[in-house]
Amino acid sequence: MDENLTTVQEDIHYRFRQVKLLELALSHSSWANERGCPAESNERLEFLGDAVLELCVSQEIFLRYADADEGRLTKVRSRLVKTTTLAEVARSLGLDRSLRLGRGEEAQGGRERDGLLADSVEALLGAVFLDGGFEAARELVLRLLGPRFPETASVPPAKDYKSRLQEITQETHRERPVYNLADASGPEHSKVFAVEVVLPDGQRFLAEGGSLKKAEQAAAALALATLRPRSDA
């Protein structure tokens, strides 16, 4: 199997039964058109994946935010499925490097375009849906977008600390920060978690929080304060 296809499957923690679907999901229309096979692009999978994504996210926020009205649910969903969010997901998975692009699209910087990258995530979801069914697609959506769900249905900030930090390290080192659980103490009902974030250049930042997610966010915030002191200004 192509090493590229193996890497993508490892990164999304899903093994395709029909690897051809993954190949199709990674094939941009520019690549297919240059080879005279326009039907072998990911556009149809993107169409399907868009619907799968919206349904999976809608179901999750409906269940997660029981007291939220339709307007607030719509705002949360819009932030989770918007182009820039999906492009961040694509970069975190390395899809910007894995996509098969035509020479023209490559020369025009297609691998950096948010719209193209967001489409690739939708195509990937469409492929997983066809290969493994709705539950497999739902699990992947939650795996990819789970850290981006706000704690409440109030309008979340444009970006969280972890997302901001990941953008910076990918820009500077083409790598993601690594989060390690350093300690967990206290009784079950009020545990305190200590998390250390390790940056690609070796810098380490330790922080605590009342949940693993909060501790990770706190560690990322510490790192950001060092890397970009005025990033929130």
Secondary structure, 3 states (H helix, E strand, C coil): CCHHHHHHHHHHCCCCCCHHHHHHHCECHHHHHHCCCHHHCCHHHHHHHHHHHHHHHHHHHHHHCCCCCHHHHHHHHHHHHCHHHHHHHHHHCCHHHHCECCHHHHHCCHHHCHHHHHHHHHHHHHHHHHHHCHHHHHHHHHHHHHHHCCCCCCCCCCCCHHHHHHHHHHHHHCCCCEEEEEEEECCHHHCEEEEEEECCCCCEEEEEECCHHHHHHHHHHHHHHHHCCCCCC
